[in-house]
Amino acid sequence: MERSRRTTLTIPYTGCIDCHISNIESNLKKLGGVRDVEMKLWTAQIEYYPSKISVKEIKKVITDLGYEISERN
């Protein structure tokens, strides 16, 4: 049986510094297809299965929570 490939996405974001880590992390971990979330200051590193969830869906969760996706690299 072939195992699904997972990949890592790093998303820089801006928003409330007091609540961002637990808020973003807990909501992303609820998504089917997200394997792990590592939060750093202003960056979310998400390990996910592209066959189960898209980058667009992941980013939508972050923006729906009131955070902005930064274009910085």
C-alpha distance (Angstrom), angle and dihedral (degrees) to the residues before:
residue distance angle dihedral
M1 . . .
E2 3.79 . .
R3 3.80 115.8 .
S4 3.77 119.0 -132.0
R5 3.77 114.5 -105.7
R6 3.75 116.6 -119.5
T7 3.76 127.4 -160.0
T8 3.78 137.4 -169.0
L9 3.78 124.9 -119.2
T10 3.81 123.4 -168.6
I11 3.80 115.1 -156.0
P12 3.80 122.1 -173.8
Y13 3.82 112.1 -153.5
T14 3.79 142.1 172.2
G15 3.79 130.8 -142.5
C16 3.79 143.5 95.4
I17 3.81 109.0 -4.4
D18 3.83 94.1 -158.6
C19 3.79 97.2 61.6
H20 3.79 108.7 18.3
I21 3.79 102.2 99.4
S22 3.79 101.6 54.3
N23 3.80 93.8 33.2
I24 3.80 96.9 53.3
E25 3.80 95.2 36.2
S26 3.81 95.9 50.6
N27 3.80 93.5 46.5
L28 3.81 94.7 47.5
K29 3.81 92.0 48.4
K30 3.82 88.9 58.0
L31 3.79 90.9 63.4
G32 3.77 119.6 99.4
G33 3.78 107.6 -119.5
V34 3.80 97.0 31.6
R35 3.80 109.3 112.6
D36 3.80 101.5 178.5
V37 3.80 141.8 -6.7
E38 3.79 124.8 -154.5
M39 3.77 114.3 -169.6
K40 3.78 124.0 -155.9
L41 3.77 128.1 168.6
W42 3.83 105.1 -61.9
T43 3.81 93.9 -14.3
A44 3.79 131.8 90.2
Q45 3.80 116.6 -162.8
I46 3.79 108.3 -161.4
E47 3.79 125.6 -169.9
Y48 3.80 108.4 -159.0
Y49 3.79 146.4 154.3
P50 3.84 110.0 -108.6
S51 3.80 89.9 -158.7
K52 3.82 89.0 63.6
I53 3.82 104.8 34.4
S54 3.81 136.1 17.6
V55 3.79 130.8 -132.5
K56 3.81 87.2 -118.1
E57 3.83 91.1 58.0
I58 3.81 91.9 48.3
K59 3.80 92.5 49.4
K60 3.81 90.6 47.4
V61 3.81 91.0 59.2
I62 3.80 90.3 53.6
T63 3.80 94.3 47.5
D64 3.82 92.5 43.2
L65 3.81 87.2 57.8
G66 3.80 88.5 58.9
Y67 3.80 100.1 -100.2
E68 3.77 124.9 125.6
I69 3.79 122.6 -131.4
S70 3.80 108.1 -125.9
E71 3.78 120.7 -140.1
R72 3.80 93.3 -145.7
N73 3.80 118.5 118.1
